Amino acid sequence: MLKLDYSHATSFFKDHELAHLEPQLNLARTQLLEKNGPGNDFLGWVNLPAEYDQEEFDRIISAAEYIKTNADVLVVIGIGGSYLGARAVIEALKPYFNATAARPAVEVIFAGYNLSGSYLADLMDYLQDKRVSLNVISKSGTTTEPAIAFRVLKAYMENRYGKAEARQRIFATTDRSRGALKGLADKEGYETFVVPDDVGGRFSVLTAVGLLPIAAAGFDITRLMEGAEEARQTYLLSEHQSFNDAETYAAIRTCLLRKGYDTEIVVNYEPQLHYFTEWWKQLYGESEGKDHRGLLPAGVDFTSDLHSMGQFIQDGRRGLLETVLHVSKPRRELTVPAVKDNADGLNFLAGMDMLDVNDKAVEGTVLAHADGGVPNLLLTVDGIDEANLGRMIYFFEYACALSGYMNAVNPFDQPGVEAYKKNMFALLGKPGYEEQRARLEQQLKA
């Protein structure tokens, strides 16, 4: 389960400031329920945990079983929301080491989220002695980074296995009826799964986009969806007189933004949550960063980053707030041993579980940073499993939508993402961009 503690942020705002946000928050909630706010054609995620396509869900499970039986590695090709959600869940659930030996599943590797030729070349070398399947994820099939990776890896698969076997090993997650990838998948005979029209990429982890890789990695996607549905019932549908935890989180970060706190840092103390932080950064950055507004989303891994970024957070420019992801029951226990000579001076910790050491680091850091002028919100989860990750995903998606509406932006579009693409296409010589190319080349020479 999840629990929000904001006691280390209350000195940074007054009670009436949250109370004054209640009409705005209620309006945002109503806009989600009645689907009449900005971006309302991308609200399929709101009821997704209860209304997903059961027939496709069953096909996802069947495809995952086929992949686990016939492949050692699943290469997932996608960028942004087409890979970060799946990676966040898989990295959170798998053991840190010897992952493939610990469960009857495949190793999941991600590609198509960069433009590095070295990465793709090294990947193909790595795949040489392994059985391979591909899952290419793209709404259109023309996004540059995954399209290049798929072009390369499709040729690799066909050269290695032949076209007939390759088509059995390639799975496409794309638009239901149109687009370059959908057309290719139909032509080649790939099994296809749907990116719903009404679910944007960064909200798509609970669709086939995330579910197929997660299931192939050996994890229980039924429990993931059940956790998300429990969160939907708790945060969106329950009758309540005051803000629930997700709404409180949205209200506090909105309140602090209006008071000049313009950067939010999500902190984890378990390395398995590193990519969950990366998923959160995309969700909030792409949803809220509009019209020169929004909190800048950042992330740190503590205690490691306390020895680098910790200095800035404690003593640098103010205007920061922290949201701490705290795991109260980690996956494993380990006791600090006693040492006879006590050369490192740590025998006072002998017999203590590492969980307790880590918890005191959390408590000490929260107190220090709050004293240093950084509001701290503590989101505690009682363990990292499929159900709790489903709850966390929905918690942050719901709060993100509320925050965006309260900040008067459309949380479900991303117009700024197109700017770099147009410049890149022009500089690469894509037909139709000749005038823009000439103008950009002049700018580069200036």
BELRA-V211115 format. One record per residue. N is the residue number from 1. RES is the residue in one letter. BURIAL is # if it has 16 or more other C-alpha atoms within 10 Angstrom, else .. D_LAST is the distance of its C-alpha to the last C-alpha in whole Angstrom. Layout:
n: (N/N)
res: (RES/RES)
burial: (BURIAL/BURIAL)
d_last: (D_LAST/D_LAST)
//
This chain:
n: (1/2/3/4/5/6/7/8/9/10/11/12/13/14/15/16/17/18/19/20/21/22/23/24/25/26/27/28/29/30/31/32/33/34/35/36/37/38/39/40/41/42/43/44/45/46/47/48/49/50/51/52/53/54/55/56/57/58/59/60/61/62/63/64/65/66/67/68/69/70/71/72/73/74/75/76/77/78/79/80/81/82/83/84/85/86/87/88/89/90/91/92/93/94/95/96/97/98/99/100/101/102/103/104/105/106/107/108/109/110/111/112/113/114/115/116/117/118/119/120/121/122/123/124/125/126/127/128/129/130/131/132/133/134/135/136/137/138/139/140/141/142/143/144/145/146/147/148/149/150/151/152/153/154/155/156/157/158/159/160/161/162/163/164/165/166/167/168/169/170/171/172/173/174/175/176/177/178/179/180/181/182/183/184/185/186/187/188/189/190/191/192/193/194/195/196/197/198/199/200/201/202/203/204/205/206/207/208/209/210/211/212/213/214/215/216/217/218/219/220/221/222/223/224/225/226/227/228/229/230/231/232/233/234/235/236/237/238/239/240/241/242/243/244/245/246/247/248/249/250/251/252/253/254/255/256/257/258/259/260/261/262/263/264/265/266/267/268/269/270/271/272/273/274/275/276/277/278/279/280/281/282/283/284/285/286/287/288/289/290/291/292/293/294/295/296/297/298/299/300/301/302/303/304/305/306/307/308/309/310/311/312/313/314/315/316/317/318/319/320/321/322/323/324/325/326/327/328/329/330/331/332/333/334/335/336/337/338/339/340/341/342/343/344/345/346/347/348/349/350/351/352/353/354/355/356/357/358/359/360/361/362/363/364/365/366/367/368/369/370/371/372/373/374/375/376/377/378/379/380/381/382/383/384/385/386/387/388/389/390/391/392/393/394/395/396/397/398/399/400/401/402/403/404/405/406/407/408/409/410/411/412/413/414/415/416/417/418/419/420/421/422/423/424/425/426/427/428/429/430/431/432/433/434/435/436/437/438/439/440/441/442/443/444/445/446)
res: (M/L/K/L/D/Y/S/H/A/T/S/F/F/K/D/H/E/L/A/H/L/E/P/Q/L/N/L/A/R/T/Q/L/L/E/K/N/G/P/G/N/D/F/L/G/W/V/N/L/P/A/E/Y/D/Q/E/E/F/D/R/I/I/S/A/A/E/Y/I/K/T/N/A/D/V/L/V/V/I/G/I/G/G/S/Y/L/G/A/R/A/V/I/E/A/L/K/P/Y/F/N/A/T/A/A/R/P/A/V/E/V/I/F/A/G/Y/N/L/S/G/S/Y/L/A/D/L/M/D/Y/L/Q/D/K/R/V/S/L/N/V/I/S/K/S/G/T/T/T/E/P/A/I/A/F/R/V/L/K/A/Y/M/E/N/R/Y/G/K/A/E/A/R/Q/R/I/F/A/T/T/D/R/S/R/G/A/L/K/G/L/A/D/K/E/G/Y/E/T/F/V/V/P/D/D/V/G/G/R/F/S/V/L/T/A/V/G/L/L/P/I/A/A/A/G/F/D/I/T/R/L/M/E/G/A/E/E/A/R/Q/T/Y/L/L/S/E/H/Q/S/F/N/D/A/E/T/Y/A/A/I/R/T/C/L/L/R/K/G/Y/D/T/E/I/V/V/N/Y/E/P/Q/L/H/Y/F/T/E/W/W/K/Q/L/Y/G/E/S/E/G/K/D/H/R/G/L/L/P/A/G/V/D/F/T/S/D/L/H/S/M/G/Q/F/I/Q/D/G/R/R/G/L/L/E/T/V/L/H/V/S/K/P/R/R/E/L/T/V/P/A/V/K/D/N/A/D/G/L/N/F/L/A/G/M/D/M/L/D/V/N/D/K/A/V/E/G/T/V/L/A/H/A/D/G/G/V/P/N/L/L/L/T/V/D/G/I/D/E/A/N/L/G/R/M/I/Y/F/F/E/Y/A/C/A/L/S/G/Y/M/N/A/V/N/P/F/D/Q/P/G/V/E/A/Y/K/K/N/M/F/A/L/L/G/K/P/G/Y/E/E/Q/R/A/R/L/E/Q/Q/L/K/A)
burial: (./#/./#/#/#/./#/#/././././././././#/./././#/./#/#/././#/#/./#/#/././#/./#/#/./#/./#/#/#/#/#/./#/#/././#/././././#/./#/#/#/./#/#/#/./#/#/././#/#/#/#/#/#/#/#/#/#/#/#/#/#/#/#/#/#/#/#/#/#/#/#/././././#/#/././././#/#/#/#/./#/#/#/#/././././././#/././#/./././././././#/#/#/#/#/#/#/#/#/#/#/././#/#/#/#/#/#/#/././#/#/././#/./././#/././././#/#/#/#/#/#/#/#/#/#/./././././#/#/#/./#/././././#/#/#/#/#/#/#/./#/#/#/#/#/#/#/#/#/#/#/#/#/#/#/#/#/#/#/#/#/#/#/#/#/#/#/#/#/#/#/#/#/#/#/./#/#/#/././././././#/#/#/#/#/#/#/#/#/#/#/#/#/#/#/./././#/#/#/#/#/#/#/#/#/#/./#/#/#/#/#/#/#/#/#/#/#/#/#/#/#/#/#/#/#/./././#/#/#/#/#/#/#/#/#/#/././././././#/././#/#/./././#/#/#/#/#/#/#/#/#/#/./././././././././././././././././././#/././././././#/#/././#/./././#/././#/#/././#/#/././#/#/#/#/#/#/#/#/#/./#/#/#/#/#/#/#/#/#/#/#/#/#/#/#/#/#/#/#/#/#/#/#/#/#/#/#/#/#/#/#/././././././././././#/#/#/#/./././././#/././#/#/././#/./././././.)
d_last: (57/54/54/52/53/51/53/50/48/51/50/47/48/51/53/53/49/50/53/51/48/51/51/47/48/51/49/47/49/51/48/48/52/52/48/47/44/40/40/43/43/42/45/47/46/48/52/51/53/56/55/53/54/57/58/54/55/58/56/53/56/57/54/53/57/56/53/55/57/55/52/51/48/46/42/41/38/36/33/33/36/37/38/38/41/43/42/42/46/46/45/47/50/50/52/49/51/53/52/53/56/57/57/58/54/51/48/45/42/39/36/33/31/28/27/28/30/31/33/34/36/37/39/40/42/43/45/47/50/50/51/48/47/44/43/40/39/37/38/36/36/32/30/28/29/33/33/31/34/37/36/36/39/41/41/42/45/46/46/48/50/50/49/53/53/49/49/52/50/47/47/44/43/42/42/46/46/42/39/38/40/43/43/43/45/48/47/48/50/49/50/48/48/46/43/45/43/44/42/39/37/37/41/42/44/47/47/47/43/45/48/48/47/48/52/51/50/54/54/56/54/57/57/53/54/57/55/52/55/57/54/54/57/57/54/53/57/59/61/60/60/57/54/54/52/49/49/50/47/45/46/45/42/41/43/41/38/39/40/37/37/34/34/37/37/40/42/44/47/47/45/46/44/41/40/42/39/36/38/38/35/33/36/35/32/31/34/34/30/29/28/27/31/33/33/31/33/33/36/38/41/43/45/42/40/42/41/37/36/40/39/36/38/41/39/36/34/37/36/37/40/41/43/45/47/50/52/56/57/55/56/58/60/60/62/61/63/65/65/68/66/64/61/58/60/60/64/63/62/64/65/63/61/57/57/58/56/53/54/55/51/50/53/52/48/48/50/48/45/47/48/44/43/42/44/46/47/49/49/52/53/57/55/53/54/53/55/53/50/51/52/48/46/48/48/44/43/46/45/41/42/44/41/38/41/42/38/38/35/36/37/37/33/30/27/25/25/24/20/19/22/20/16/18/20/18/16/19/20/23/24/24/20/19/17/15/14/13/11/10/9/6/5/6/4/0)
//
